Structure formats: C-alpha cells, structure tokens
Amino acid sequence: MCEHCVELDRRINHLKGLLAKVTDAQTVAAIGAMVEKIEAEKIALHLTK
C-alpha cells in the first residue's frame, strides 16, 4: 500500500473511532461525509496511477 493510502486509512480509522463515541446526529452525519470524501480520494488516487 502506498504511503498516501496509509495516511488516508489512518484518517478514516480515526474518524470511525470518533463515530463510536458520538451520538449527535448532525455530528455523525458530518463525520460520515468526511469518511466518504476520504474514501473517494483514495479511489481517485489509484485511478490516476
């Protein structure tokens, strides 16, 4: 796995850890959107390689 993917996975795992601790619906939705954005970045990164 490339270095950039490792960093993206670290960020995704951190955000998913936060999801387990947060109950506010608006915050959960925002974190979910961030995870989706980072996952899309990861996919786009590999499409360009």
PQR file with spaces between the fields and no chain letter, atoms N, CA, C, O and H, PARSE charges and radii, in Angstrom:
ATOM       1  N    MET     1       0.852   -1.176    0.000 -0.4000 1.5000
ATOM       2  CA   MET     1       0.000    0.000    0.000 -0.0000 2.0000
ATOM       3  C    MET     1       0.896    1.237    0.000  0.5500 1.7000
ATOM       4  O    MET     1       1.909    1.277    0.699 -0.5500 1.4000
ATOM       5  N    CYS     2       0.523    2.232   -0.777 -0.4000 1.5000
ATOM       6  CA   CYS     2       1.350    3.432   -0.868 -0.0000 2.0000
ATOM       7  C    CYS     2       1.228    4.273    0.407  0.5500 1.7000
ATOM       8  O    CYS     2       0.281    4.130    1.180 -0.5500 1.4000
ATOM       9  H    CYS     2      -0.299    2.199   -1.344  0.4000 1.0000
ATOM      10  N    GLU     3       2.205    5.142    0.600 -0.4000 1.5000
ATOM      11  CA   GLU     3       2.239    5.986    1.803 -0.0000 2.0000
ATOM      12  C    GLU     3       0.991    6.844    1.936  0.5500 1.7000
ATOM      13  O    GLU     3       0.457    7.023    3.031 -0.5500 1.4000
ATOM      14  H    GLU     3       2.974    5.258   -0.028  0.4000 1.0000
ATOM      15  N    HIS     4       0.541    7.366    0.818 -0.4000 1.5000
ATOM      16  CA   HIS     4      -0.641    8.232    0.858 -0.0000 2.0000
ATOM      17  C    HIS     4      -1.869    7.437    1.318  0.5500 1.7000
ATOM      18  O    HIS     4      -2.687    7.941    2.088 -0.5500 1.4000
ATOM      19  H    HIS     4       0.975    7.220   -0.071  0.4000 1.0000
ATOM      20  N    CYS     5      -1.991    6.204    0.848 -0.4000 1.5000
ATOM      21  CA   CYS     5      -3.117    5.354    1.261 -0.0000 2.0000
ATOM      22  C    CYS     5      -3.042    5.029    2.747  0.5500 1.7000
ATOM      23  O    CYS     5      -4.064    4.982    3.431 -0.5500 1.4000
ATOM      24  H    CYS     5      -1.327    5.794    0.222  0.4000 1.0000
ATOM      25  N    VAL     6      -1.852    4.808    3.233 -0.4000 1.5000
ATOM      26  CA   VAL     6      -1.678    4.530    4.659 -0.0000 2.0000
ATOM      27  C    VAL     6      -2.176    5.718    5.472  0.5500 1.7000
ATOM      28  O    VAL     6      -2.868    5.541    6.474 -0.5500 1.4000
ATOM      29  H    VAL     6      -1.021    4.846    2.677  0.4000 1.0000
ATOM      30  N    GLU     7      -1.826    6.923    5.044 -0.4000 1.5000
ATOM      31  CA   GLU     7      -2.279    8.134    5.741 -0.0000 2.0000
ATOM      32  C    GLU     7      -3.798    8.283    5.644  0.5500 1.7000
ATOM      33  O    GLU     7      -4.451    8.620    6.632 -0.5500 1.4000
ATOM      34  H    GLU     7      -1.264    7.067    4.229  0.4000 1.0000
ATOM      35  N    LEU     8      -4.358    8.036    4.469 -0.4000 1.5000
ATOM      36  CA   LEU     8      -5.810    8.133    4.313 -0.0000 2.0000
ATOM      37  C    LEU     8      -6.516    7.103    5.186  0.5500 1.7000
ATOM      38  O    LEU     8      -7.527    7.414    5.815 -0.5500 1.4000
ATOM      39  H    LEU     8      -3.828    7.762    3.667  0.4000 1.0000
ATOM      40  N    ASP     9      -5.992    5.881    5.231 -0.4000 1.5000
ATOM      41  CA   ASP     9      -6.576    4.848    6.092 -0.0000 2.0000
ATOM      42  C    ASP     9      -6.493    5.237    7.561  0.5500 1.7000
ATOM      43  O    ASP     9      -7.413    4.965    8.332 -0.5500 1.4000
ATOM      44  H    ASP     9      -5.171    5.628    4.720  0.4000 1.0000
ATOM      45  N    ARG    10      -5.389    5.874    7.949 -0.4000 1.5000
ATOM      46  CA   ARG    10      -5.245    6.317    9.335 -0.0000 2.0000
ATOM      47  C    ARG    10      -6.328    7.339    9.665  0.5500 1.7000
ATOM      48  O    ARG    10      -6.946    7.280   10.728 -0.5500 1.4000
ATOM      49  H    ARG    10      -4.642    6.095    7.323  0.4000 1.0000
ATOM      50  N    ARG    11      -6.551    8.274    8.747 -0.4000 1.5000
ATOM      51  CA   ARG    11      -7.578    9.296    8.966 -0.0000 2.0000
ATOM      52  C    ARG    11      -8.973    8.680    9.024  0.5500 1.7000
ATOM      53  O    ARG    11      -9.790    9.056    9.865 -0.5500 1.4000
ATOM      54  H    ARG    11      -6.049    8.322    7.883  0.4000 1.0000
ATOM      55  N    ILE    12      -9.244    7.726    8.122 -0.4000 1.5000
ATOM      56  CA   ILE    12     -10.547    7.053    8.106 -0.0000 2.0000
ATOM      57  C    ILE    12     -10.768    6.313    9.421  0.5500 1.7000
ATOM      58  O    ILE    12     -11.844    6.409   10.013 -0.5500 1.4000
ATOM      59  H    ILE    12      -8.581    7.421    7.439  0.4000 1.0000
ATOM      60  N    ASN    13      -9.766    5.581    9.878 -0.4000 1.5000
ATOM      61  CA   ASN    13      -9.901    4.837   11.132 -0.0000 2.0000
ATOM      62  C    ASN    13     -10.112    5.765   12.318  0.5500 1.7000
ATOM      63  O    ASN    13     -10.880    5.448   13.227 -0.5500 1.4000
ATOM      64  H    ASN    13      -8.892    5.504    9.397  0.4000 1.0000
ATOM      65  N    HIS    14      -9.440    6.902   12.315 -0.4000 1.5000
ATOM      66  CA   HIS    14      -9.618    7.879   13.387 -0.0000 2.0000
ATOM      67  C    HIS    14     -11.065    8.386   13.407  0.5500 1.7000
ATOM      68  O    HIS    14     -11.695    8.454   14.462 -0.5500 1.4000
ATOM      69  H    HIS    14      -8.817    7.159   11.577  0.4000 1.0000
ATOM      70  N    LEU    15     -11.570    8.736   12.243 -0.4000 1.5000
ATOM      71  CA   LEU    15     -12.942    9.245   12.162 -0.0000 2.0000
ATOM      72  C    LEU    15     -13.961    8.176   12.547  0.5500 1.7000
ATOM      73  O    LEU    15     -14.950    8.476   13.214 -0.5500 1.4000
ATOM      74  H    LEU    15     -11.058    8.681   11.386  0.4000 1.0000
ATOM      75  N    LYS    16     -13.728    6.942   12.135 -0.4000 1.5000
ATOM      76  CA   LYS    16     -14.644    5.856   12.505 -0.0000 2.0000
ATOM      77  C    LYS    16     -14.613    5.613   14.009  0.5500 1.7000
ATOM      78  O    LYS    16     -15.629    5.252   14.602 -0.5500 1.4000
ATOM      79  H    LYS    16     -12.924    6.699   11.592  0.4000 1.0000
ATOM      80  N    GLY    17     -13.451    5.811   14.626 -0.4000 1.5000
ATOM      81  CA   GLY    17     -13.357    5.716   16.080 -0.0000 2.0000
ATOM      82  C    GLY    17     -14.182    6.796   16.754  0.5500 1.7000
ATOM      83  O    GLY    17     -14.817    6.552   17.779 -0.5500 1.4000
ATOM      84  H    GLY    17     -12.626    6.105   14.145  0.4000 1.0000
ATOM      85  N    LEU    18     -14.172    7.989   16.178 -0.4000 1.5000
ATOM      86  CA   LEU    18     -14.993    9.076   16.714 -0.0000 2.0000
ATOM      87  C    LEU    18     -16.476    8.752   16.594  0.5500 1.7000
ATOM      88  O    LEU    18     -17.259    9.086   17.483 -0.5500 1.4000
ATOM      89  H    LEU    18     -13.656    8.188   15.345  0.4000 1.0000
ATOM      90  N    LEU    19     -16.863    8.106   15.507 -0.4000 1.5000
ATOM      91  CA   LEU    19     -18.272    7.750   15.315 -0.0000 2.0000
ATOM      92  C    LEU    19     -18.796    6.874   16.447  0.5500 1.7000
ATOM      93  O    LEU    19     -19.966    6.961   16.818 -0.5500 1.4000
ATOM      94  H    LEU    19     -16.227    7.834   14.785  0.4000 1.0000
ATOM      95  N    ALA    20     -17.932    6.036   16.989 -0.4000 1.5000
ATOM      96  CA   ALA    20     -18.341    5.147   18.076 -0.0000 2.0000
ATOM      97  C    ALA    20     -18.582    5.912   19.372  0.5500 1.7000
ATOM      98  O    ALA    20     -19.241    5.405   20.280 -0.5500 1.4000
ATOM      99  H    ALA    20     -16.981    5.965   16.688  0.4000 1.0000
ATOM     100  N    LYS    21     -18.053    7.129   19.462 -0.4000 1.5000
ATOM     101  CA   LYS    21     -18.137    7.904   20.698 -0.0000 2.0000
ATOM     102  C    LYS    21     -19.160    9.033   20.636  0.5500 1.7000
ATOM     103  O    LYS    21     -19.473    9.641   21.660 -0.5500 1.4000
ATOM     104  H    LYS    21     -17.518    7.541   18.724  0.4000 1.0000
ATOM     105  N    VAL    22     -19.682    9.317   19.450 -0.4000 1.5000
ATOM     106  CA   VAL    22     -20.561   10.468   19.255 -0.0000 2.0000
ATOM     107  C    VAL    22     -21.994    9.991   19.036  0.5500 1.7000
ATOM     108  O    VAL    22     -22.229    9.004   18.339 -0.5500 1.4000
ATOM     109  H    VAL    22     -19.429    8.823   18.618  0.4000 1.0000
ATOM     110  N    THR    23     -22.946   10.701   19.636 -0.4000 1.5000
ATOM     111  CA   THR    23     -24.350   10.335   19.459 -0.0000 2.0000
ATOM     112  C    THR    23     -25.162   11.420   18.757  0.5500 1.7000
ATOM     113  O    THR    23     -26.288   11.164   18.330 -0.5500 1.4000
ATOM     114  H    THR    23     -22.754   11.503   20.202  0.4000 1.0000
ATOM     115  N    ASP    24     -24.616   12.609   18.635 -0.4000 1.5000
ATOM     116  CA   ASP    24     -25.318   13.711   17.979 -0.0000 2.0000
ATOM     117  C    ASP    24     -25.476   13.413   16.487  0.5500 1.7000
ATOM     118  O    ASP    24     -24.489   13.174   15.792 -0.5500 1.4000
ATOM     119  H    ASP    24     -23.702   12.816   18.982  0.4000 1.0000
ATOM     120  N    ALA    25     -26.707   13.427   16.002 -0.4000 1.5000
ATOM     121  CA   ALA    25     -26.991   13.045   14.617 -0.0000 2.0000
ATOM     122  C    ALA    25     -26.272   13.933   13.604  0.5500 1.7000
ATOM     123  O    ALA    25     -25.778   13.440   12.590 -0.5500 1.4000
ATOM     124  H    ALA    25     -27.509   13.621   16.567  0.4000 1.0000
ATOM     125  N    GLN    26     -26.211   15.218   13.867 -0.4000 1.5000
ATOM     126  CA   GLN    26     -25.561   16.141   12.933 -0.0000 2.0000
ATOM     127  C    GLN    26     -24.057   15.861   12.854  0.5500 1.7000
ATOM     128  O    GLN    26     -23.470   15.897   11.772 -0.5500 1.4000
ATOM     129  H    GLN    26     -26.612   15.619   14.691  0.4000 1.0000
ATOM     130  N    THR    27     -23.448   15.585   13.994 -0.4000 1.5000
ATOM     131  CA   THR    27     -22.018   15.280   14.025 -0.0000 2.0000
ATOM     132  C    THR    27     -21.742   13.947   13.341  0.5500 1.7000
ATOM     133  O    THR    27     -20.772   13.818   12.593 -0.5500 1.4000
ATOM     134  H    THR    27     -23.925   15.555   14.872  0.4000 1.0000
ATOM     135  N    VAL    28     -22.593   12.958   13.596 -0.4000 1.5000
ATOM     136  CA   VAL    28     -22.443   11.648   12.962 -0.0000 2.0000
ATOM     137  C    VAL    28     -22.523   11.797   11.439  0.5500 1.7000
ATOM     138  O    VAL    28     -21.736   11.194   10.710 -0.5500 1.4000
ATOM     139  H    VAL    28     -23.381   13.063   14.203  0.4000 1.0000
ATOM     140  N    ALA    29     -23.473   12.597   10.968 -0.4000 1.5000
ATOM     141  CA   ALA    29     -23.617   12.810    9.524 -0.0000 2.0000
ATOM     142  C    ALA    29     -22.387   13.503    8.942  0.5500 1.7000
ATOM     143  O    ALA    29     -21.922   13.141    7.861 -0.5500 1.4000
ATOM     144  H    ALA    29     -24.113   13.087   11.560  0.4000 1.0000
ATOM     145  N    ALA    30     -21.864   14.492    9.651 -0.4000 1.5000
ATOM     146  CA   ALA    30     -20.687   15.221    9.167 -0.0000 2.0000
ATOM     147  C    ALA    30     -19.465   14.310    9.109  0.5500 1.7000
ATOM     148  O    ALA    30     -18.705   14.346    8.141 -0.5500 1.4000
ATOM     149  H    ALA    30     -22.241   14.786   10.529  0.4000 1.0000
ATOM     150  N    ILE    31     -19.277   13.504   10.135 -0.4000 1.5000
ATOM     151  CA   ILE    31     -18.139   12.581   10.151 -0.0000 2.0000
ATOM     152  C    ILE    31     -18.297   11.551    9.033  0.5500 1.7000
ATOM     153  O    ILE    31     -17.328   11.214    8.352 -0.5500 1.4000
ATOM     154  H    ILE    31     -19.894   13.475   10.921  0.4000 1.0000
ATOM     155  N    GLY    32     -19.515   11.055    8.849 -0.4000 1.5000
ATOM     156  CA   GLY    32     -19.774   10.104    7.765 -0.0000 2.0000
ATOM     157  C    GLY    32     -19.444   10.697    6.406  0.5500 1.7000
ATOM     158  O    GLY    32     -18.890   10.016    5.543 -0.5500 1.4000
ATOM     159  H    GLY    32     -20.301   11.328    9.403  0.4000 1.0000
ATOM     160  N    ALA    33     -19.784   11.964    6.216 -0.4000 1.5000
ATOM     161  CA   ALA    33     -19.474   12.645    4.954 -0.0000 2.0000
ATOM     162  C    ALA    33     -17.965   12.775    4.766  0.5500 1.7000
ATOM     163  O    ALA    33     -17.460   12.621    3.654 -0.5500 1.4000
ATOM     164  H    ALA    33     -20.234   12.517    6.917  0.4000 1.0000
ATOM     165  N    MET    34     -17.246   13.059    5.852 -0.4000 1.5000
ATOM     166  CA   MET    34     -15.782   13.163    5.765 -0.0000 2.0000
ATOM     167  C    MET    34     -15.172   11.821    5.382  0.5500 1.7000
ATOM     168  O    MET    34     -14.256   11.761    4.562 -0.5500 1.4000
ATOM     169  H    MET    34     -17.657   13.184    6.756  0.4000 1.0000
ATOM     170  N    VAL    35     -15.683   10.738    5.982 -0.4000 1.5000
ATOM     171  CA   VAL    35     -15.175    9.402    5.668 -0.0000 2.0000
ATOM     172  C    VAL    35     -15.417    9.101    4.189  0.5500 1.7000
ATOM     173  O    VAL    35     -14.524    8.602    3.504 -0.5500 1.4000
ATOM     174  H    VAL    35     -16.426   10.787    6.648  0.4000 1.0000
ATOM     175  N    GLU    36     -16.612    9.402    3.699 -0.4000 1.5000
ATOM     176  CA   GLU    36     -16.919    9.160    2.287 -0.0000 2.0000
ATOM     177  C    GLU    36     -15.994    9.958    1.371  0.5500 1.7000
ATOM     178  O    GLU    36     -15.540    9.450    0.346 -0.5500 1.4000
ATOM     179  H    GLU    36     -17.337    9.807    4.256  0.4000 1.0000
ATOM     180  N    LYS    37     -15.719   11.198    1.739 -0.4000 1.5000
ATOM     181  CA   LYS    37     -14.842   12.050    0.928 -0.0000 2.0000
ATOM     182  C    LYS    37     -13.427   11.474    0.876  0.5500 1.7000
ATOM     183  O    LYS    37     -12.807   11.431   -0.187 -0.5500 1.4000
ATOM     184  H    LYS    37     -16.088   11.611    2.572  0.4000 1.0000
ATOM     185  N    ILE    38     -12.926   11.034    2.021 -0.4000 1.5000
ATOM     186  CA   ILE    38     -11.572   10.478    2.068 -0.0000 2.0000
ATOM     187  C    ILE    38     -11.508    9.171    1.283  0.5500 1.7000
ATOM     188  O    ILE    38     -10.529    8.916    0.580 -0.5500 1.4000
ATOM     189  H    ILE    38     -13.430   11.068    2.884  0.4000 1.0000
ATOM     190  N    GLU    39     -12.550    8.337    1.398 -0.4000 1.5000
ATOM     191  CA   GLU    39     -12.580    7.089    0.638 -0.0000 2.0000
ATOM     192  C    GLU    39     -12.606    7.374   -0.864  0.5500 1.7000
ATOM     193  O    GLU    39     -11.981    6.653   -1.643 -0.5500 1.4000
ATOM     194  H    GLU    39     -13.345    8.544    1.968  0.4000 1.0000
ATOM     195  N    ALA    40     -13.322    8.416   -1.272 -0.4000 1.5000
ATOM     196  CA   ALA    40     -13.354    8.806   -2.685 -0.0000 2.0000
ATOM     197  C    ALA    40     -11.979    9.294   -3.138  0.5500 1.7000
ATOM     198  O    ALA    40     -11.553    9.010   -4.257 -0.5500 1.4000
ATOM     199  H    ALA    40     -13.830    9.001   -0.639  0.4000 1.0000
ATOM     200  N    GLU    41     -11.284   10.030   -2.265 -0.4000 1.5000
ATOM     201  CA   GLU    41      -9.916   10.480   -2.578 -0.0000 2.0000
ATOM     202  C    GLU    41      -9.014    9.279   -2.830  0.5500 1.7000
ATOM     203  O    GLU    41      -8.204    9.275   -3.757 -0.5500 1.4000
ATOM     204  H    GLU    41     -11.629   10.260   -1.356  0.4000 1.0000
ATOM     205  N    LYS    42      -9.169    8.267   -1.993 -0.4000 1.5000
ATOM     206  CA   LYS    42      -8.335    7.068   -2.103 -0.0000 2.0000
ATOM     207  C    LYS    42      -8.598    6.356   -3.433  0.5500 1.7000
ATOM     208  O    LYS    42      -7.664    5.912   -4.101 -0.5500 1.4000
ATOM     209  H    LYS    42      -9.827    8.270   -1.240  0.4000 1.0000
ATOM     210  N    ILE    43      -9.864    6.250   -3.807 -0.4000 1.5000
ATOM     211  CA   ILE    43     -10.213    5.617   -5.082 -0.0000 2.0000
ATOM     212  C    ILE    43      -9.660    6.438   -6.244  0.5500 1.7000
ATOM     213  O    ILE    43      -9.077    5.885   -7.176 -0.5500 1.4000
ATOM     214  H    ILE    43     -10.622    6.611   -3.264  0.4000 1.0000
ATOM     215  N    ALA    44      -9.842    7.750   -6.190 -0.4000 1.5000
ATOM     216  CA   ALA    44      -9.356    8.630   -7.259 -0.0000 2.0000
ATOM     217  C    ALA    44      -7.840    8.565   -7.378  0.5500 1.7000
ATOM     218  O    ALA    44      -7.298    8.635   -8.481 -0.5500 1.4000
ATOM     219  H    ALA    44     -10.316    8.199   -5.433  0.4000 1.0000
ATOM     220  N    LEU    45      -7.166    8.434   -6.265 -0.4000 1.5000
ATOM     221  CA   LEU    45      -5.710    8.352   -6.264 -0.0000 2.0000
ATOM     222  C    LEU    45      -5.242    7.158   -7.085  0.5500 1.7000
ATOM     223  O    LEU    45      -4.279    7.261   -7.844 -0.5500 1.4000
ATOM     224  H    LEU    45      -7.606    8.377   -5.369  0.4000 1.0000
ATOM     225  N    HIS    46      -5.915    6.036   -6.936 -0.4000 1.5000
ATOM     226  CA   HIS    46      -5.500    4.833   -7.645 -0.0000 2.0000
ATOM     227  C    HIS    46      -5.962    4.816   -9.094  0.5500 1.7000
ATOM     228  O    HIS    46      -5.383    4.107   -9.917 -0.5500 1.4000
ATOM     229  H    HIS    46      -6.698    5.952   -6.319  0.4000 1.0000
ATOM     230  N    LEU    47      -6.986    5.579   -9.416 -0.4000 1.5000
ATOM     231  CA   LEU    47      -7.414    5.665  -10.814 -0.0000 2.0000
ATOM     232  C    LEU    47      -6.415    6.453  -11.646  0.5500 1.7000
ATOM     233  O    LEU    47      -6.294    6.238  -12.852 -0.5500 1.4000
ATOM     234  H    LEU    47      -7.457    6.155   -8.747  0.4000 1.0000
ATOM     235  N    THR    48      -5.698    7.369  -10.996 -0.4000 1.5000
ATOM     236  CA   THR    48      -4.733    8.193  -11.722 -0.0000 2.0000
ATOM     237  C    THR    48      -3.373    7.527  -11.850  0.5500 1.7000
ATOM     238  O    THR    48      -2.530    7.988  -12.619 -0.5500 1.4000
ATOM     239  H    THR    48      -5.796    7.543  -10.016  0.4000 1.0000
ATOM     240  N    LYS    49      -3.149    6.462  -11.115 -0.4000 1.5000
ATOM     241  CA   LYS    49      -1.842    5.780  -11.173 -0.0000 2.0000
ATOM     242  C    LYS    49      -1.779    4.801  -12.309  0.5500 1.7000
ATOM     243  O    LYS    49      -0.755    4.145  -12.502 -0.5500 1.4000
ATOM     244  H    LYS    49      -3.834    6.087  -10.490  0.4000 1.0000
